[in-house]
């Protein structure tokens, strides 16, 4: 269409026509952005940019409900609810009654998990230990008492192989966490070393190191511990290159990739639309830990942007037939850096460009923002 219009307009008039079109487009965007209803109309009749996301969210809600009955190796509901019970157990002051609104569904989900042959042993152990601790700590209302009876019945049928008794996975005090000797400056050194590397040696990456990276990623924070992501790993150069070429921005360096991680968000972890952005938050946290851990293994990485483009989505869908409720978050190249390969300087913003401290002058006045120079003293503010 643009080519046809361009052929009909004299070349000397194109700059003026382009400026007029840009102004009209901006005016239309301002109109549609003025209310929620008009914004909805825009993405219904003018742009179909979010159609794939709409379908993914709806498919995720369906898959979530199916997973409550057909439990696999893990359960988003059980992970979420056990985490909620843990937060109740560490609350100060701890309430005598908490979790009453969801304890029945939690125990029922646990019972189904125990009866599932391939269910995660670690997850069962954690759920069992937290539930035992919960029932010991809480006041037994009729609802909680009935849930406890169901829990005891479940445990009486669970064998040691299904739910091992080797240790307790329950909340613990902060002082019992592992000590660290890593200083702030040492950590900054790791951050400065982690650069986006695009040129790699012709040297394969071992499966063992890739698994170590995933192990580090799994320790990242996740909302209600649902961990709504998967890692699809191409550990051969040919496959890594083929998948990487689905993304924009890989022209010129995709052919030398040695391994590639496709980080996928899973919308079946949520029963409603309100949590749809958590796949991006949680997966990004995990990806950062994965990239930092790679540096400690002598490897380098490059996160590859994955914008929501229909053409790219279609290409990768033909290579990786994901369910409609699973969305690609990003790609990540992994390999041994070519020592002579160039790295962009990529000047980063300073704290002064990034930080505003939120303060309130008086109770009846709105909060105001102050920059780093007003909020800090010393060398950082200079």
C-alpha positions as CSV (number, residue, x, y, z in Angstrom):
1,X,0.0,0.0,0.0
2,X,2.8,2.4,0.9
3,X,4.5,1.7,-2.4
4,X,1.3,2.5,-4.3
5,X,0.8,5.8,-2.5
6,X,4.4,6.7,-3.0
7,X,4.2,6.1,-6.8
8,X,1.2,8.5,-7.0
9,X,2.7,11.4,-5.1
10,X,5.5,13.5,-6.7
11,X,8.8,13.0,-5.0
12,X,9.2,16.7,-4.1
13,X,5.9,16.6,-2.2
14,X,6.8,13.4,-0.2
15,X,8.5,15.2,2.8
16,X,5.4,17.4,3.3
17,X,3.0,14.5,2.9
18,X,5.0,12.5,5.4
19,X,4.9,15.3,8.0
20,X,1.1,15.7,7.5
21,X,0.6,12.0,7.9
22,X,2.7,11.9,11.1
23,X,0.6,14.7,12.6
24,X,-2.7,13.1,11.7
25,X,-1.4,9.8,13.1
26,X,-0.3,11.4,16.4
27,X,-3.7,13.2,16.7
28,X,-5.5,9.9,16.2
29,X,-3.3,8.2,18.8
30,X,-4.0,11.0,21.3
31,X,-7.8,10.6,20.7
32,X,-7.7,6.8,21.2
33,X,-5.5,7.2,24.3
34,X,-7.8,9.6,26.0
35,X,-10.1,6.9,27.5
36,X,-10.0,3.2,28.2
37,X,-13.0,2.6,25.9
38,X,-11.4,4.4,23.0
39,X,-8.1,2.6,23.5
40,X,-10.1,-0.7,23.4
41,X,-11.7,0.3,20.2
42,X,-8.3,1.2,18.7
43,X,-7.0,-2.3,19.4
44,X,-10.2,-3.9,18.1
45,X,-10.7,-2.1,14.8
46,X,-7.5,-0.2,14.0
47,X,-4.6,-2.4,15.2
48,X,-4.5,-6.2,15.9
49,X,-1.2,-5.9,17.7
50,X,-2.4,-7.6,20.9
51,X,-4.5,-10.4,19.3
52,X,-1.9,-13.1,20.0
53,X,-1.5,-12.0,23.6
54,X,-5.3,-12.0,24.0
55,X,-5.5,-15.5,22.8
56,X,-2.5,-16.6,24.9
57,X,-4.1,-15.2,28.1
58,X,-7.4,-16.9,27.4
59,X,-5.7,-20.2,26.5
60,X,-3.7,-19.9,29.7
61,X,-6.8,-19.6,31.8
62,X,-8.2,-22.7,30.2
63,X,-5.0,-24.6,30.7
64,X,-4.9,-23.5,34.4
65,X,-8.3,-24.9,35.1
66,X,-7.4,-28.2,33.3
67,X,-4.2,-28.5,35.3
68,X,-6.3,-28.5,38.5
69,X,-7.7,-31.8,37.5
70,X,-5.0,-33.3,35.3
71,X,-1.9,-32.5,37.4
72,X,1.5,-33.0,35.8
73,X,4.9,-32.8,37.4
74,X,4.2,-29.6,39.2
75,X,1.2,-27.4,40.1
76,X,1.0,-23.6,40.0
77,X,-1.9,-23.6,42.4
78,X,-0.1,-25.8,45.0
79,X,3.2,-23.7,44.7
80,X,1.3,-20.5,45.1
81,X,-0.8,-21.6,48.1
82,X,2.0,-23.2,49.9
83,X,4.0,-20.0,49.5
84,X,1.0,-18.0,50.9
85,X,1.0,-20.3,53.9
86,X,4.7,-19.7,54.4
87,X,4.2,-16.0,54.4
88,X,1.4,-16.4,57.0
89,X,3.8,-18.5,59.2
90,X,6.5,-15.8,59.2
91,X,4.1,-12.9,59.8
92,X,4.7,-10.6,62.8
93,X,2.6,-10.9,64.8
94,X,1.4,-14.3,63.5
95,X,-2.4,-14.5,63.4
96,X,-4.1,-17.4,65.2
97,X,-6.2,-18.1,62.1
98,X,-4.9,-17.5,58.5
99,X,-5.2,-19.2,55.2
100,X,-8.7,-20.4,56.0
101,X,-10.1,-19.2,52.6
102,X,-7.8,-21.4,50.5
103,X,-6.7,-24.3,52.8
104,X,-9.3,-26.7,51.5
105,X,-8.3,-26.3,47.9
106,X,-4.6,-26.5,48.9
107,X,-5.0,-29.8,50.6
108,X,-7.1,-31.2,47.8
109,X,-4.5,-30.2,45.3
110,X,-1.8,-31.7,47.5
111,X,-3.8,-35.0,47.6
112,X,-4.0,-35.1,43.8
113,X,-0.3,-34.4,43.6
114,X,0.6,-37.2,46.0
115,X,-1.5,-39.6,43.8
116,X,0.3,-38.4,40.6
117,X,3.2,-40.9,39.9
118,X,5.6,-38.4,38.2
119,X,5.0,-35.4,40.5
120,X,8.0,-33.5,41.7
121,X,9.4,-35.1,44.8
122,X,10.9,-31.8,46.0
123,X,7.7,-30.0,45.6
124,X,5.7,-32.7,47.5
125,X,8.3,-32.6,50.3
126,X,8.0,-28.8,50.6
127,X,4.2,-28.8,50.5
128,X,4.0,-31.6,53.1
129,X,6.4,-29.9,55.5
130,X,4.7,-26.5,55.3
131,X,1.2,-28.0,55.7
132,X,2.3,-29.9,58.8
133,X,3.8,-26.8,60.3
134,X,0.7,-24.8,59.4
135,X,-1.7,-27.2,61.1
136,X,0.5,-27.2,64.2
137,X,0.5,-23.4,64.4
138,X,-3.0,-22.4,63.5
139,X,-6.2,-22.5,65.5
140,X,-8.4,-25.3,64.2
141,X,-11.7,-23.7,63.0
142,X,-14.2,-26.1,61.4
143,X,-12.9,-25.4,57.9
144,X,-9.3,-25.7,58.9
145,X,-10.1,-28.8,61.0
146,X,-11.7,-30.5,58.1
147,X,-8.8,-29.7,55.9
148,X,-6.4,-31.2,58.5
149,X,-8.4,-34.4,58.6
150,X,-8.1,-34.6,54.8
151,X,-4.4,-33.9,55.0
152,X,-3.8,-36.7,57.6
153,X,-5.8,-39.1,55.4
154,X,-3.6,-38.2,52.4
155,X,-0.4,-38.7,54.4
156,X,-1.5,-42.1,55.6
157,X,-1.6,-43.3,52.0
158,X,1.6,-41.6,50.9
159,X,4.7,-43.9,50.8
160,X,8.2,-42.6,51.6
161,X,9.1,-42.8,47.9
162,X,6.2,-40.5,47.0
163,X,6.9,-38.0,49.9
164,X,10.4,-38.5,51.4
165,X,11.0,-37.7,55.1
166,X,14.7,-36.8,54.9
167,X,14.5,-33.1,55.9
168,X,12.0,-30.4,56.5
169,X,11.4,-27.6,54.0
170,X,9.9,-24.9,56.1
171,X,10.5,-21.2,56.7
172,X,13.8,-20.4,58.5
173,X,15.4,-17.4,60.1
174,X,17.5,-15.0,58.0
175,X,20.7,-15.8,60.1
176,X,20.7,-19.4,58.8
177,X,21.2,-18.4,55.2
178,X,24.6,-19.1,53.7
179,X,27.3,-16.5,54.5
180,X,29.0,-14.7,51.6
181,X,32.4,-13.1,51.3
182,X,31.5,-11.3,48.1
183,X,31.9,-7.5,48.4
184,X,30.0,-4.9,46.5
185,X,33.0,-4.1,44.4
186,X,33.5,-7.7,43.6
187,X,29.9,-8.0,42.5
188,X,30.3,-4.9,40.3
189,X,33.3,-6.5,38.7
190,X,31.1,-9.5,37.7
191,X,28.5,-7.0,36.4
192,X,31.1,-5.2,34.3
193,X,32.4,-8.4,32.9
194,X,29.0,-9.5,31.8
195,X,28.6,-7.8,28.5
196,X,26.5,-8.9,25.5
197,X,28.9,-11.0,23.5
198,X,28.1,-11.7,19.8
199,X,31.3,-13.5,18.7
200,X,32.1,-17.0,19.9
201,X,34.8,-19.6,19.5
202,X,33.9,-22.7,17.5
203,X,33.7,-24.7,20.7
204,X,30.6,-26.5,22.0
205,X,28.9,-25.7,25.3
206,X,28.5,-28.7,27.6
207,X,25.1,-29.8,28.8
208,X,26.4,-29.8,32.3
209,X,27.2,-26.1,32.2
210,X,23.9,-25.2,30.7
211,X,22.1,-27.1,33.5
212,X,24.2,-25.3,36.0
213,X,23.0,-22.0,34.5
214,X,19.4,-23.2,34.8
215,X,19.9,-24.2,38.4
216,X,21.1,-20.6,39.1
217,X,18.2,-19.2,37.2
218,X,15.7,-21.3,39.3
219,X,16.9,-19.5,42.5
220,X,15.7,-16.2,41.2
221,X,12.7,-14.5,43.0
222,X,9.3,-15.4,41.5
223,X,5.8,-14.0,42.4
224,X,4.2,-16.6,44.8
225,X,7.0,-19.0,43.8
226,X,5.1,-20.1,40.7
227,X,8.1,-19.8,38.4
228,X,6.1,-19.4,35.2
229,X,8.9,-20.1,32.7
230,X,10.7,-22.8,30.7
231,X,14.1,-23.0,29.1
232,X,14.3,-24.6,25.7
233,X,18.0,-25.1,25.0
234,X,19.5,-25.6,21.6
235,X,23.0,-27.0,22.3
236,X,24.2,-27.5,18.7
237,X,25.4,-24.6,16.5
238,X,23.1,-25.4,13.6
239,X,20.0,-25.5,15.7
240,X,21.0,-22.4,17.7
241,X,21.6,-20.4,14.4
242,X,18.3,-21.5,12.9
243,X,16.3,-20.4,15.9
244,X,18.2,-17.2,16.4
245,X,17.5,-16.1,12.8
246,X,13.8,-15.9,13.7
247,X,14.7,-12.8,15.8
248,X,15.5,-9.4,14.5
249,X,18.9,-8.0,15.3
250,X,20.9,-11.2,14.8
251,X,21.9,-10.6,11.2
252,X,25.7,-10.9,10.9
253,X,26.4,-12.9,14.0
254,X,23.8,-15.7,14.2
255,X,25.9,-18.1,12.2
256,X,28.6,-18.3,14.8
257,X,26.4,-19.1,17.8
258,X,27.2,-22.3,19.7
259,X,24.1,-22.6,22.0
260,X,20.9,-20.8,22.4
261,X,18.3,-20.6,25.2
262,X,14.7,-19.8,24.4
263,X,13.1,-18.4,27.5
264,X,9.4,-19.1,27.5
265,X,6.7,-17.7,29.7
266,X,3.8,-19.9,30.8
267,X,0.4,-18.2,31.2
268,X,-1.2,-21.4,32.4
269,X,0.1,-20.5,35.8
270,X,-2.6,-17.9,36.4
271,X,-6.4,-18.0,36.6
272,X,-7.0,-14.4,35.6
273,X,-5.7,-11.6,33.3
274,X,-4.4,-9.5,36.1
275,X,-1.2,-11.6,36.5
276,X,-0.4,-11.8,32.8
277,X,2.7,-9.6,33.1
278,X,4.3,-11.8,35.7
279,X,5.8,-14.1,33.1
280,X,8.0,-11.2,31.9
281,X,9.0,-10.1,35.4
282,X,9.8,-13.6,36.7
283,X,11.5,-14.8,33.5
284,X,13.6,-11.7,33.3
285,X,14.8,-12.1,36.9
286,X,15.7,-15.7,36.1
287,X,17.5,-14.8,32.8
288,X,19.7,-12.2,34.6
289,X,20.9,-14.8,37.1
290,X,21.5,-17.3,34.3
291,X,23.7,-14.7,32.4
292,X,25.7,-13.9,35.6
293,X,26.2,-17.5,36.4
294,X,27.5,-18.1,32.9
295,X,30.3,-15.7,33.5
296,X,31.5,-17.7,36.5
297,X,31.6,-20.8,34.3
298,X,33.9,-19.1,31.7
299,X,30.9,-18.6,29.3
300,X,29.5,-15.5,27.8
301,X,25.9,-14.6,26.8
302,X,23.9,-12.2,24.7
303,X,20.2,-11.6,25.4
304,X,18.3,-11.3,22.1
305,X,15.3,-9.0,22.1
306,X,12.0,-10.6,21.1
307,X,9.5,-7.9,20.2
308,X,5.9,-8.9,19.5
309,X,6.0,-9.2,15.7
310,X,3.6,-11.6,13.9
311,X,6.2,-12.6,11.4
312,X,8.8,-13.6,14.0
313,X,6.2,-15.4,16.1
314,X,5.1,-17.4,13.1
315,X,8.6,-18.4,12.2
316,X,9.5,-19.6,15.7
317,X,6.2,-21.3,16.1
318,X,7.0,-23.5,13.1
319,X,10.3,-24.5,14.7
320,X,9.1,-24.8,18.3
321,X,5.4,-25.9,18.4
322,X,4.6,-24.3,21.8
323,X,1.1,-24.3,23.2
324,X,-0.8,-21.0,22.6
325,X,-0.5,-20.1,26.3
326,X,3.3,-20.2,26.2
327,X,5.0,-17.1,24.9
328,X,8.6,-16.5,24.0
329,X,10.1,-13.9,26.4
330,X,13.6,-13.6,24.9
331,X,16.4,-15.6,23.3
332,X,19.9,-15.9,24.9
333,X,23.0,-16.8,23.0
334,X,25.6,-18.8,25.0
335,X,29.2,-19.7,24.2
336,X,32.9,-19.2,24.8
337,X,33.8,-15.6,23.8
338,X,36.2,-15.0,20.9
339,X,38.8,-12.9,22.7
340,X,39.2,-10.7,19.6
341,X,35.5,-10.1,19.2
342,X,34.3,-6.6,19.7
343,X,31.8,-5.5,22.4
344,X,29.8,-2.2,22.2
345,X,30.7,0.3,24.8
346,X,27.0,0.9,25.6
347,X,27.2,3.9,28.0
348,X,24.9,3.3,30.9
349,X,22.7,5.9,32.6
350,X,24.1,7.2,35.9
351,X,22.2,7.0,39.2
352,X,21.4,10.8,38.8
353,X,19.6,9.9,35.5
354,X,17.7,7.0,37.1
355,X,16.8,7.9,40.7
356,X,14.2,10.1,42.2
357,X,13.6,10.0,46.0
358,X,9.9,10.2,46.9
359,X,9.2,12.6,49.8
360,X,6.3,14.5,51.2
361,X,6.7,18.0,52.6
362,X,3.4,18.1,54.5
363,X,0.6,15.6,55.2
364,X,-1.9,17.5,53.0
365,X,0.4,17.8,50.0
366,X,1.2,15.3,47.3
367,X,4.5,13.5,47.2
368,X,7.3,15.1,45.4
369,X,10.5,13.8,43.7
370,X,14.1,14.7,44.5
371,X,17.1,13.6,42.4
372,X,20.2,11.9,43.6
373,X,22.1,15.2,44.2
374,X,19.4,16.2,46.7
375,X,18.9,12.8,48.2
376,X,22.6,11.8,48.8
377,X,25.8,13.4,49.7
378,X,29.4,12.4,49.0
379,X,31.0,11.2,45.9
380,X,27.9,9.6,44.4
381,X,26.1,12.9,44.3
382,X,29.1,14.8,42.8
